[in-house]
């Protein structure tokens, strides 16, 4: 690594102070060390100096202000270790994640990135920035990784979203047999936490991408209700199933759908009463 900022000879550099004009409206009280470093940076930029001390100077500035766009742009060099330390301290800073991606793309080597994001996600499994970053360099063993996170926290919606992404954005198109297995996987998680919306959304999303129909969830939904397990998600799924059948001419399913909407609106999902009343109206209007 380069020497610390203070160890370089700066005697040939005349710092350029920030110019906020004669009457600044709201002058920022910068830390003296930060102001000093920025003064040197302006001077080096003016003469277009690209050197080891210039690189170290950008590190010094980023330590004070990790959200400085211009400094990150200048700081394009081999520095993944440095960025990793910054991410450990500021795991939700967008500029850090974006800059790491820029560096990796420049190096054309993303061999360390999956393990890097895994470390971050082990500390915070719902870090949006880490999940977004991970999508640009994954595929191998991603389902295994995501499954570990779901086993650890079945309500981790980020992990469910990533599982869906990994399957349907993979260059290899999933087979119908595989999608059926995914539906069964989701159902097994629904049984563990019937009121957790994440696996419900996941299973319905997989079904929508397959040749399957929501009917495959009917037995599960009815079974939960018969066991006294009241899940608005299960009842809502039944409404979807009944509505599909009503559109195909089933009067009985239409009535069942209306009755289920009433149950949800008046007893089991009162907070969304207006929504279920609307769904009831839609069902009633089916000819």
N, C-alpha and C positions, 0 to 999 in steps of 0.2 A: 504493500500500500504506500501511497505518497506520504510525505512528511505532514505533520499538523500545520494548519494554516499559519500559525504564529512563527513557525520555524523558517519560513521563506523570507527572502530579502525583498522588501517592498519600497526600498529607498528611492527607486527610480520611478515610482508611481505616485502621481499627484491625485488624491481622491477627488471625485466629482460629487459634490453634495446634491441632494435632491432639490429640485427647483419647483416649489409649490406656488410661485408667483409672489408678488409684493404683499398681497392681502389674502392669505389662505383662509378659507371659510371654516374648515375643521382640520387643523393640522394634527397629524397622528404623532403621539409620543413614542417613537421607536426606541427599542433598547439600544444603548450606545454602541455595543458590539455589533449589532445588526446594521446600524447606520454606517459604521466604519467599513464593514465588509461590503455593503452595497456601494459605498463610495469607490472602493477599489474595483468592484465589478464594472461600474459605469466607465471607469478609466480604461480598463482592459478591453471592454467592448468597443470603445471608441477607436482603439488602435487595432482591433480585430486580433487580439492575442489568443492563440490556442496553445496552451502549455500545461505542464503538470501543476503549476501553482494556480492556474486559472481553474483547472478541474477541482483542486482541493478547495479553492475559494467557493465554488458552487456548493460543495458539501457543507461548508461552514454556514452558508446562507440558508440552505435547506433545513439544517438543524434548528435554526431560529424560526423558519417559516416554510413548512413542508407543502404549503398550498400555492407557492409562487410559480406560476405558469412559465414565465420567461426563463427562470433559472433551470427548471426541469428540461426545457428545450435545449439549452446549452449543454446540459450535463449528459450528453450522449456518448457513453464510453462503457468499458467493461466495469460494471458496478452492481451486479446482482446481489452480492453479499451486503453491500451498503444499503440497497433498497430493502432487503429482507429485515435488517435491523430497524429501519424506519417503519416498516409495516407492523412489526411487533409492537411498536409504540403507538402507531396510528393506523390500526387495521381497517378503519372505515373512511380513509382519506382517498377520494377518487383519483387525485393526481398521482398518488403513489402507484396505484394499480395500473393506470393508463400508461405511466412512464415505463413500468416494468414490461408491459406488453410491447411497447415501442422498442425497447432494448432487445428483448427476445427475438422480435421480428428482424431486427438488424443483424443479430448474431446467427439467425436461422438455426437455432438450437433450443427446443423447448423440452429437452429430456428431463429437466429438473422441476418442471412446473406443476405436474400433478402431485408430486410429493410435497412441494412447497405449499400448494393450496390445501392439501390434506392437513398439514400442520396448523394452518390458520383455522380451518374448520373444526379441528379437534378442540380448539380453544373457544370458538363461537360457531356452532353448527348452522347458524342462520345469518351469517355475514353475507349480505347481498352482493357486495363487491367481489368477494372470493368466488361465489358461485358464478357470477357473470364472467369473471376472468377465466374460470375453469372451462367454460364452454368452448373457448377458442383453441383448446389443445388437448381434447380428451379422446374418448372411445374405449381404448383398451382397459379392461377390468373396471370400467366405471360403474356398472350395475352392482358389482360386488362391493365396491366402496360405498355406494349409496345405501345398499341394503344394511350395511353395518350401522349407518347413521339412523335408519328407520328403526332398527332393532333397539338402538339406544334411546330413541325418542320417537315414538310412533306418531306424534303430533307435529313433527318437523315438516311443515309445509314446503320449505325450501328443498328438502331432500326428495319429497314426492314430485315436485316440479322438475327437479334434475333427472329423476328416473324417467319421466315422460320425455324430456328433451333428449336424453341419451338414446332412447329407443327410436323415436320418430325423426330425429335429425341425423341418425347414423347413416352413412353411405350405403350400408347393407339394409335392404328393406326387410322388416320382420315378417315371418311367416304367420299364417292364420293359427297354426298350432301354438306358436310362441305367444301370440296375443291371447289365446285362450288360457294359457298358463299364467299370463300376467293378470288376467281377470280373476283367476282362482287365488293368486297371490294377494291381490287387493281384497278379495272377499275374506280371506283368512285374517287380515288386519282389521277389517270392519268388525268382525266378530269379537276382536279383543277390545275395541273402542267404538261402539256403534254410534256414539254422538260426536265422533271426530270427523269433521267434514273432509279432511284431506284424502283419505282412501276412497271415499265416495266419489269425489271429483275425479280422482285418478282412474277408477274403474269405469266411470261413465265416459271419460275421455278416451280410454283404450277401446271401449265398445264402439264409440263413434268413428274410430279409425279402422275398424274391422268389419267383417261381414256379419257379426253378431248383432243381436237386438237386446234392448233393455230387459226383455222378458226373462233373460237368464238370471236376473236379480229378483224376480218376483217371489220365488220360494224363500230366499233369504229375508226379504222385507216382511213377509207374512209370518215367518217363523219367529223373528224378533218380537213382533207385536204380540203373538200368541204366548210368548214366554213372559210377557209383561215388561219387555224392554221397549220403552217409548223413545224412538229416535225420529225426530222431525225429518232427518235426511232419508230414512227408510220410507216414511209415509209420503214424502215428497216424490221419491222415486216411483212409488205406486201410482201417484197422480199422473206422472209422465207416461207410465205404461198404459194406464186406463185411457188417457187422452189419445194415445196412438191407436188403440183399438177402437175407440169411439169414432175416430175419423174414418175407420174402415167399416163403420156401420153397426157396431155392437151397442145396442141400447142399454144392456145390462152393465157393461163396462163404463158407459157414460154416467149411469147413476152411482156406481161405486166410486167413480172419480169425484163426483159432486159431494158425496158423503164424506170422503176422505178430506176434501178441502174444508168442509165444515168442521171436522175434527181438529184439523190443524189451526184453523182461524179462531176457534172458540176454546180449545183446550191445550193443545200441545206445542203451538208456535204462535202464541198471541202477539208477540212483538212484530210479526210479519202478517198480521191479520188482513191488512188491506191487500197485500199481495195474493194471499190465498182466496180472498173474496173475488179478486180479479180472475184468478185461475178458474174459480167456480163459474164465473160469468162466461168465460171462454168455453168451458165444457157445455154449459147450458145452451150456448148458441150453436153448437154443432148439430147440423140437420141430420 
